[in-house]
Amino acid sequence: MASRTRFVFTSFILAETHAYFSRSPALRAQILDDAQKNPALQWESVWQSDETAALTLLRQHRDKEYSLCDAISFVVMKRLGISRAATFDGHFRQFGGFEIVE
């Protein structure tokens, strides 16, 4: 039985993606619809401890240009044991520890 690829996202990813496409009403609506209805997407809650760990990470890596959204993604992915990231964001490569799928 083949495993199905699922894409995990958080409210931070949704907010950043929605903001990026906010100038296009059709795309803006599609982003929201996909977040709620697309079976390939898995919504993961961000825990308070994830936020705290992300803030710590940002303070420890002041020489990097990670966003808070990036740092939360790193922390949540580590918590869930996710080692592959589908991204064009160079910060994941800069952070290290993830196989990048482009």
N, CA, C and O atoms as CSV, one atom per row, in Angstrom:
chain,resi,resn,atom,element,x,y,z
A,1,MET,N,N,0.845,-1.189,0.000
A,1,MET,CA,C,0.000,0.000,0.000
A,1,MET,C,C,0.886,1.247,0.000
A,1,MET,O,O,1.732,1.400,0.881
A,2,ALA,N,N,0.705,2.118,-0.956
A,2,ALA,CA,C,1.520,3.323,-1.070
A,2,ALA,C,C,1.069,4.366,-0.051
A,2,ALA,O,O,-0.121,4.542,0.211
A,3,SER,N,N,2.057,5.044,0.508
A,3,SER,CA,C,1.693,6.104,1.459
A,3,SER,C,C,1.336,7.372,0.693
A,3,SER,O,O,1.872,7.653,-0.379
A,4,ARG,N,N,0.433,8.109,1.267
A,4,ARG,CA,C,-0.025,9.336,0.641
A,4,ARG,C,C,0.771,10.508,1.205
A,4,ARG,O,O,0.941,10.620,2.419
A,5,THR,N,N,1.255,11.371,0.333
A,5,THR,CA,C,1.981,12.549,0.775
A,5,THR,C,C,1.004,13.542,1.364
A,5,THR,O,O,-0.033,13.848,0.776
A,6,ARG,N,N,1.357,14.037,2.537
A,6,ARG,CA,C,0.549,15.063,3.183
A,6,ARG,C,C,1.453,16.259,3.451
A,6,ARG,O,O,2.629,16.102,3.778
A,7,PHE,N,N,0.907,17.417,3.313
A,7,PHE,CA,C,1.631,18.648,3.565
A,7,PHE,C,C,1.106,19.252,4.864
A,7,PHE,O,O,-0.071,19.594,4.978
A,8,VAL,N,N,1.994,19.375,5.828
A,8,VAL,CA,C,1.624,19.904,7.131
A,8,VAL,C,C,1.806,21.413,7.100
A,8,VAL,O,O,2.808,21.921,6.597
A,9,PHE,N,N,0.823,22.123,7.644
A,9,PHE,CA,C,0.947,23.574,7.737
A,9,PHE,C,C,0.367,24.035,9.065
A,9,PHE,O,O,-0.400,23.326,9.716
A,10,THR,N,N,0.753,25.230,9.439
A,10,THR,CA,C,0.279,25.846,10.679
A,10,THR,C,C,-0.476,27.128,10.332
A,10,THR,O,O,-0.480,27.564,9.181
A,11,SER,N,N,-1.101,27.712,11.316
A,11,SER,CA,C,-1.790,28.989,11.087
A,11,SER,C,C,-0.801,30.073,10.660
A,11,SER,O,O,-1.183,31.015,9.965
A,12,PHE,N,N,0.466,29.952,11.067
A,12,PHE,CA,C,1.473,30.928,10.662
A,12,PHE,C,C,1.749,30.809,9.165
A,12,PHE,O,O,1.873,31.819,8.472
A,13,ILE,N,N,1.846,29.578,8.669
A,13,ILE,CA,C,2.049,29.356,7.229
A,13,ILE,C,C,0.842,29.857,6.451
A,13,ILE,O,O,0.993,30.517,5.423
A,14,LEU,N,N,-0.354,29.546,6.938
A,14,LEU,CA,C,-1.572,30.011,6.269
A,14,LEU,C,C,-1.608,31.530,6.223
A,14,LEU,O,O,-1.927,32.104,5.182
A,15,ALA,N,N,-1.290,32.188,7.320
A,15,ALA,CA,C,-1.311,33.653,7.356
A,15,ALA,C,C,-0.298,34.248,6.386
A,15,ALA,O,O,-0.598,35.218,5.689
A,16,GLU,N,N,0.890,33.675,6.338
A,16,GLU,CA,C,1.930,34.195,5.442
A,16,GLU,C,C,1.549,33.958,3.973
A,16,GLU,O,O,1.760,34.828,3.129
A,17,THR,N,N,1.000,32.804,3.678
A,17,THR,CA,C,0.590,32.479,2.307
A,17,THR,C,C,-0.590,33.353,1.881
A,17,THR,O,O,-0.612,33.883,0.770
A,18,HIS,N,N,-1.556,33.496,2.762
A,18,HIS,CA,C,-2.721,34.333,2.476
A,18,HIS,C,C,-2.295,35.773,2.223
A,18,HIS,O,O,-2.782,36.414,1.291
A,19,ALA,N,N,-1.393,36.277,3.047
A,19,ALA,CA,C,-0.910,37.659,2.878
A,19,ALA,C,C,-0.207,37.838,1.536
A,19,ALA,O,O,-0.374,38.864,0.876
A,20,TYR,N,N,0.577,36.841,1.132
A,20,TYR,CA,C,1.304,36.918,-0.131
A,20,TYR,C,C,0.341,37.046,-1.318
A,20,TYR,O,O,0.603,37.788,-2.265
A,21,PHE,N,N,-0.769,36.314,-1.252
A,21,PHE,CA,C,-1.735,36.316,-2.353
A,21,PHE,C,C,-2.916,37.255,-2.120
A,21,PHE,O,O,-3.908,37.184,-2.845
A,22,SER,N,N,-2.825,38.116,-1.141
A,22,SER,CA,C,-3.971,38.947,-0.746
A,22,SER,C,C,-4.437,39.929,-1.816
A,22,SER,O,O,-5.571,40.403,-1.749
A,23,ARG,N,N,-3.613,40.243,-2.784
A,23,ARG,CA,C,-4.032,41.193,-3.827
A,23,ARG,C,C,-4.924,40.542,-4.890
A,23,ARG,O,O,-5.530,41.235,-5.706
A,24,SER,N,N,-4.997,39.221,-4.873
A,24,SER,CA,C,-5.828,38.511,-5.846
A,24,SER,C,C,-7.005,37.864,-5.124
A,24,SER,O,O,-6.825,36.880,-4.406
A,25,PRO,N,N,-8.210,38.409,-5.309
A,25,PRO,CA,C,-9.380,37.829,-4.623
A,25,PRO,C,C,-9.567,36.336,-4.893
A,25,PRO,O,O,-9.908,35.583,-3.981
A,26,ALA,N,N,-9.350,35.909,-6.121
A,26,ALA,CA,C,-9.543,34.493,-6.458
A,26,ALA,C,C,-8.524,33.615,-5.738
A,26,ALA,O,O,-8.880,32.586,-5.164
A,27,LEU,N,N,-7.255,34.022,-5.770
A,27,LEU,CA,C,-6.218,33.228,-5.100
A,27,LEU,C,C,-6.380,33.273,-3.588
A,27,LEU,O,O,-6.168,32.273,-2.903
A,28,ARG,N,N,-6.749,34.417,-3.080
A,28,ARG,CA,C,-6.967,34.588,-1.640
A,28,ARG,C,C,-8.045,33.602,-1.168
A,28,ARG,O,O,-7.886,32.947,-0.138
A,29,ALA,N,N,-9.127,33.506,-1.919
A,29,ALA,CA,C,-10.210,32.583,-1.579
A,29,ALA,C,C,-9.756,31.132,-1.732
A,29,ALA,O,O,-10.108,30.279,-0.917
A,30,GLN,N,N,-8.982,30.854,-2.767
A,30,GLN,CA,C,-8.496,29.486,-2.999
A,30,GLN,C,C,-7.595,29.020,-1.859
A,30,GLN,O,O,-7.667,27.863,-1.444
A,31,ILE,N,N,-6.760,29.901,-1.361
A,31,ILE,CA,C,-5.873,29.564,-0.235
A,31,ILE,C,C,-6.709,29.138,0.961
A,31,ILE,O,O,-6.417,28.126,1.598
A,32,LEU,N,N,-7.740,29.900,1.264
A,32,LEU,CA,C,-8.603,29.575,2.407
A,32,LEU,C,C,-9.365,28.279,2.190
A,32,LEU,O,O,-9.481,27.460,3.102
A,33,ASP,N,N,-9.887,28.091,0.974
A,33,ASP,CA,C,-10.612,26.858,0.662
A,33,ASP,C,C,-9.697,25.639,0.787
A,33,ASP,O,O,-10.081,24.627,1.373
A,34,ASP,N,N,-8.490,25.739,0.234
A,34,ASP,CA,C,-7.547,24.624,0.313
A,34,ASP,C,C,-7.201,24.298,1.763
A,34,ASP,O,O,-7.105,23.128,2.133
A,35,ALA,N,N,-7.019,25.316,2.568
A,35,ALA,CA,C,-6.661,25.092,3.971
A,35,ALA,C,C,-7.732,24.287,4.692
A,35,ALA,O,O,-7.423,23.493,5.581
A,36,GLN,N,N,-8.969,24.485,4.316
A,36,GLN,CA,C,-10.070,23.803,4.988
A,36,GLN,C,C,-10.491,22.500,4.318
A,36,GLN,O,O,-10.982,21.594,4.991
A,37,LYS,N,N,-10.310,22.392,3.007
A,37,LYS,CA,C,-10.916,21.275,2.281
A,37,LYS,C,C,-9.961,20.335,1.569
A,37,LYS,O,O,-10.356,19.224,1.218
A,38,ASN,N,N,-8.728,20.735,1.343
A,38,ASN,CA,C,-7.804,19.905,0.581
A,38,ASN,C,C,-7.308,18.750,1.451
A,38,ASN,O,O,-6.660,18.991,2.469
A,39,PRO,N,N,-7.598,17.496,1.071
A,39,PRO,CA,C,-7.209,16.352,1.903
A,39,PRO,C,C,-5.700,16.121,1.960
A,39,PRO,O,O,-5.225,15.377,2.817
A,40,ALA,N,N,-4.946,16.743,1.066
A,40,ALA,CA,C,-3.485,16.602,1.100
A,40,ALA,C,C,-2.850,17.514,2.146
A,40,ALA,O,O,-1.667,17.375,2.459
A,41,LEU,N,N,-3.637,18.446,2.686
A,41,LEU,CA,C,-3.115,19.389,3.680
A,41,LEU,C,C,-3.528,18.970,5.085
A,41,LEU,O,O,-4.687,18.643,5.338
A,42,GLN,N,N,-2.580,18.986,5.969
A,42,GLN,CA,C,-2.829,18.634,7.368
A,42,GLN,C,C,-2.520,19.839,8.244
A,42,GLN,O,O,-1.376,20.287,8.314
A,43,TRP,N,N,-3.527,20.352,8.902
A,43,TRP,CA,C,-3.380,21.508,9.775
A,43,TRP,C,C,-2.808,21.039,11.101
A,43,TRP,O,O,-3.363,20.143,11.736
A,44,GLU,N,N,-1.709,21.635,11.522
A,44,GLU,CA,C,-1.065,21.296,12.793
A,44,GLU,C,C,-1.100,22.514,13.710
A,44,GLU,O,O,-0.688,23.607,13.322
A,45,SER,N,N,-1.584,22.320,14.895
A,45,SER,CA,C,-1.624,23.408,15.869
A,45,SER,C,C,-0.213,23.737,16.358
A,45,SER,O,O,0.630,22.855,16.521
A,46,VAL,N,N,0.013,25.003,16.581
A,46,VAL,CA,C,1.277,25.453,17.167
A,46,VAL,C,C,1.068,25.521,18.672
A,46,VAL,O,O,0.156,26.192,19.155
A,47,TRP,N,N,1.906,24.832,19.392
A,47,TRP,CA,C,1.820,24.818,20.846
A,47,TRP,C,C,2.533,26.040,21.411
A,47,TRP,O,O,3.400,26.622,20.760
A,48,GLN,N,N,2.165,26.417,22.612
A,48,GLN,CA,C,2.856,27.519,23.302
A,48,GLN,C,C,4.348,27.206,23.422
A,48,GLN,O,O,5.189,28.092,23.267
A,49,SER,N,N,4.668,25.951,23.695
A,49,SER,CA,C,6.081,25.561,23.807
A,49,SER,C,C,6.808,25.700,22.462
A,49,SER,O,O,8.008,25.974,22.437
A,50,ASP,N,N,6.088,25.512,21.341
A,50,ASP,CA,C,6.686,25.733,20.018
A,50,ASP,C,C,7.058,27.204,19.843
A,50,ASP,O,O,8.144,27.533,19.365
A,51,GLU,N,N,6.135,28.081,20.241
A,51,GLU,CA,C,6.390,29.520,20.120
A,51,GLU,C,C,7.577,29.931,20.980
A,51,GLU,O,O,8.430,30.701,20.539
A,52,THR,N,N,7.633,29.422,22.200
A,52,THR,CA,C,8.744,29.737,23.099
A,52,THR,C,C,10.064,29.241,22.523
A,52,THR,O,O,11.066,29.955,22.547
A,53,ALA,N,N,10.061,28.009,22.004
A,53,ALA,CA,C,11.277,27.447,21.404
A,53,ALA,C,C,11.698,28.235,20.164
A,53,ALA,O,O,12.891,28.422,19.928
A,54,ALA,N,N,10.733,28.697,19.374
A,54,ALA,CA,C,11.047,29.482,18.174
A,54,ALA,C,C,11.675,30.824,18.553
A,54,ALA,O,O,12.624,31.267,17.907
A,55,LEU,N,N,11.157,31.464,19.582
A,55,LEU,CA,C,11.734,32.736,20.044
A,55,LEU,C,C,13.159,32.525,20.547
A,55,LEU,O,O,14.040,33.348,20.298
A,56,THR,N,N,13.378,31.428,21.250
A,56,THR,CA,C,14.725,31.095,21.723
A,56,THR,C,C,15.654,30.875,20.539
A,56,THR,O,O,16.782,31.367,20.528
A,57,LEU,N,N,15.176,30.130,19.538
A,57,LEU,CA,C,15.967,29.872,18.337
A,57,LEU,C,C,16.363,31.187,17.656
A,57,LEU,O,O,17.514,31.362,17.258
A,58,LEU,N,N,15.412,32.100,17.525
A,58,LEU,CA,C,15.700,33.387,16.886
A,58,LEU,C,C,16.749,34.175,17.669
A,58,LEU,O,O,17.617,34.819,17.080
A,59,ARG,N,N,16.667,34.122,18.990
A,59,ARG,CA,C,17.655,34.831,19.819
A,59,ARG,C,C,19.038,34.189,19.708
A,59,ARG,O,O,20.049,34.888,19.764
A,60,GLN,N,N,19.088,32.882,19.553
A,60,GLN,CA,C,20.360,32.163,19.455
A,60,GLN,C,C,21.007,32.300,18.079
A,60,GLN,O,O,22.213,32.099,17.935
A,61,HIS,N,N,20.212,32.637,17.077
A,61,HIS,CA,C,20.707,32.729,15.695
A,61,HIS,C,C,20.513,34.143,15.154
A,61,HIS,O,O,19.974,34.332,14.064
A,62,ARG,N,N,20.947,35.106,15.906
A,62,ARG,CA,C,20.753,36.514,15.516
A,62,ARG,C,C,21.434,36.874,14.197
A,62,ARG,O,O,21.063,37.854,13.552
A,63,ASP,N,N,22.428,36.084,13.800
A,63,ASP,CA,C,23.135,36.351,12.548
A,63,ASP,C,C,22.367,35.855,11.324
A,63,ASP,O,O,22.771,36.112,10.190
A,64,LYS,N,N,21.264,35.147,11.550
A,64,LYS,CA,C,20.452,34.607,10.449
A,64,LYS,C,C,19.253,35.508,10.185
A,64,LYS,O,O,18.922,36.373,10.996
A,65,GLU,N,N,18.617,35.300,9.061
A,65,GLU,CA,C,17.472,36.120,8.670
A,65,GLU,C,C,16.160,35.348,8.725
A,65,GLU,O,O,15.225,35.661,7.988
A,66,TYR,N,N,16.084,34.335,9.597
A,66,TYR,CA,C,14.849,33.577,9.729
A,66,TYR,C,C,13.735,34.478,10.225
A,66,TYR,O,O,13.953,35.360,11.056
A,67,SER,N,N,12.544,34.248,9.709
A,67,SER,CA,C,11.369,34.944,10.239
A,67,SER,C,C,10.818,34.126,11.409
A,67,SER,O,O,11.220,32.982,11.622
A,68,LEU,N,N,9.911,34.714,12.151
A,68,LEU,CA,C,9.244,33.985,13.217
A,68,LEU,C,C,8.491,32.789,12.624
A,68,LEU,O,O,8.482,31.707,13.211
A,69,CYS,N,N,7.870,32.983,11.478
A,69,CYS,CA,C,7.162,31.885,10.804
A,69,CYS,C,C,8.140,30.755,10.472
A,69,CYS,O,O,7.822,29.584,10.678
A,70,ASP,N,N,9.317,31.093,9.964
A,70,ASP,CA,C,10.335,30.078,9.670
A,70,ASP,C,C,10.702,29.317,10.942
A,70,ASP,O,O,10.702,28.086,10.961
A,71,ALA,N,N,11.013,30.053,11.996
A,71,ALA,CA,C,11.455,29.430,13.241
A,71,ALA,C,C,10.378,28.518,13.818
A,71,ALA,O,O,10.677,27.424,14.296
A,72,ILE,N,N,9.138,28.964,13.775
A,72,ILE,CA,C,8.046,28.113,14.259
A,72,ILE,C,C,7.939,26.867,13.390
A,72,ILE,O,O,7.717,25.773,13.907
A,73,SER,N,N,8.091,27.015,12.095
A,73,SER,CA,C,8.059,25.854,11.202
A,73,SER,C,C,9.169,24.861,11.550
A,73,SER,O,O,8.923,23.656,11.608
A,74,PHE,N,N,10.388,25.357,11.783
A,74,PHE,CA,C,11.507,24.481,12.150
A,74,PHE,C,C,11.169,23.686,13.411
A,74,PHE,O,O,11.363,22.472,13.469
A,75,VAL,N,N,10.665,24.393,14.407
A,75,VAL,CA,C,10.362,23.771,15.703
A,75,VAL,C,C,9.231,22.741,15.578
A,75,VAL,O,O,9.331,21.636,16.110
A,76,VAL,N,N,8.175,23.106,14.883
A,76,VAL,CA,C,7.045,22.180,14.726
A,76,VAL,C,C,7.486,20.948,13.932
A,76,VAL,O,O,7.121,19.823,14.276
A,77,MET,N,N,8.256,21.157,12.888
A,77,MET,CA,C,8.734,20.030,12.089
A,77,MET,C,C,9.597,19.089,12.927
A,77,MET,O,O,9.463,17.869,12.831
A,78,LYS,N,N,10.465,19.645,13.735
A,78,LYS,CA,C,11.303,18.817,14.619
A,78,LYS,C,C,10.415,18.050,15.600
A,78,LYS,O,O,10.629,16.859,15.826
A,79,ARG,N,N,9.428,18.718,16.179
A,79,ARG,CA,C,8.526,18.059,17.141
A,79,ARG,C,C,7.795,16.892,16.494
A,79,ARG,O,O,7.604,15.852,17.124
A,80,LEU,N,N,7.385,17.057,15.242
A,80,LEU,CA,C,6.626,16.024,14.542
A,80,LEU,C,C,7.513,14.973,13.863
A,80,LEU,O,O,7.018,13.985,13.321
A,81,GLY,N,N,8.816,15.200,13.904
A,81,GLY,CA,C,9.730,14.256,13.251
A,81,GLY,C,C,9.716,14.357,11.740
A,81,GLY,O,O,9.997,13.376,11.051
A,82,ILE,N,N,9.393,15.529,11.216
A,82,ILE,CA,C,9.360,15.754,9.769
A,82,ILE,C,C,10.755,16.169,9.314
A,82,ILE,O,O,11.327,17.125,9.837
A,83,SER,N,N,11.294,15.450,8.345
A,83,SER,CA,C,12.657,15.720,7.890
A,83,SER,C,C,12.722,16.300,6.485
A,83,SER,O,O,13.794,16.700,6.032
A,84,ARG,N,N,11.578,16.353,5.783
A,84,ARG,CA,C,11.547,16.869,4.411
A,84,ARG,C,C,10.689,18.124,4.358
A,84,ARG,O,O,9.604,18.177,4.937
A,85,ALA,N,N,11.189,19.123,3.661
A,85,ALA,CA,C,10.457,20.383,3.516
A,85,ALA,C,C,10.285,20.706,2.035
A,85,ALA,O,O,11.260,20.743,1.284
A,86,ALA,N,N,9.046,20.940,1.623
A,86,ALA,CA,C,8.753,21.390,0.264
A,86,ALA,C,C,8.722,22.910,0.330
A,86,ALA,O,O,7.734,23.503,0.763
A,87,THR,N,N,9.811,23.534,-0.104
A,87,THR,CA,C,9.935,24.979,0.048
A,87,THR,C,C,10.899,25.569,-0.967
A,87,THR,O,O,11.797,24.897,-1.472
A,88,PHE,N,N,10.684,26.839,-1.247
A,88,PHE,CA,C,11.638,27.613,-2.040
A,88,PHE,C,C,12.364,28.596,-1.138
A,88,PHE,O,O,13.186,29.386,-1.603
A,89,ASP,N,N,12.063,28.547,0.141
A,89,ASP,CA,C,12.636,29.448,1.137
A,89,ASP,C,C,14.044,28.982,1.496
A,89,ASP,O,O,14.215,27.907,2.073
A,90,GLY,N,N,15.031,29.769,1.165
A,90,GLY,CA,C,16.427,29.437,1.439
A,90,GLY,C,C,16.759,29.324,2.912
A,90,GLY,O,O,17.805,28.785,3.273
A,91,HIS,N,N,15.887,29.824,3.764
A,91,HIS,CA,C,16.154,29.762,5.202
A,91,HIS,C,C,16.148,28.329,5.724
A,91,HIS,O,O,16.828,28.028,6.705
A,92,PHE,N,N,15.395,27.449,5.087
A,92,PHE,CA,C,15.388,26.051,5.513
A,92,PHE,C,C,16.740,25.402,5.239
A,92,PHE,O,O,17.238,24.618,6.047
A,93,ARG,N,N,17.324,25.735,4.099
A,93,ARG,CA,C,18.658,25.237,3.771
A,93,ARG,C,C,19.680,25.854,4.727
A,93,ARG,O,O,20.588,25.167,5.196
A,94,GLN,N,N,19.533,27.134,5.011
A,94,GLN,CA,C,20.437,27.837,5.919
A,94,GLN,C,C,20.377,27.236,7.326
A,94,GLN,O,O,21.406,27.083,7.984
A,95,PHE,N,N,19.179,26.900,7.779
A,95,PHE,CA,C,19.012,26.316,9.110
A,95,PHE,C,C,19.620,24.921,9.174
A,95,PHE,O,O,20.259,24.548,10.158
A,96,GLY,N,N,19.406,24.158,8.099
A,96,GLY,CA,C,19.962,22.802,8.037
A,96,GLY,C,C,19.076,21.783,8.729
A,96,GLY,O,O,18.132,22.124,9.441
A,97,GLY,N,N,19.412,20.523,8.498
A,97,GLY,CA,C,18.703,19.437,9.153
A,97,GLY,C,C,17.466,18.943,8.419
A,97,GLY,O,O,16.808,18.011,8.880
A,98,PHE,N,N,17.143,19.547,7.293
A,98,PHE,CA,C,15.975,19.133,6.526
A,98,PHE,C,C,16.396,18.811,5.098
A,98,PHE,O,O,17.266,19.471,4.529
A,99,GLU,N,N,15.765,17.785,4.531
A,99,GLU,CA,C,15.915,17.509,3.105
A,99,GLU,C,C,14.960,18.444,2.393
A,99,GLU,O,O,13.767,18.465,2.697
A,100,ILE,N,N,15.472,19.220,1.447
A,100,ILE,CA,C,14.641,20.198,0.735
A,100,ILE,C,C,14.125,19.582,-0.560
A,100,ILE,O,O,14.897,19.092,-1.384
A,101,VAL,N,N,12.812,19.617,-0.720
A,101,VAL,CA,C,12.142,19.133,-1.926
A,101,VAL,C,C,11.653,20.356,-2.675
A,101,VAL,O,O,10.788,21.089,-2.196
A,102,GLU,N,N,12.215,20.568,-3.857
A,102,GLU,CA,C,11.822,21.768,-4.618
A,102,GLU,C,C,11.032,21.382,-5.843
A,102,GLU,O,O,10.615,22.252,-6.608
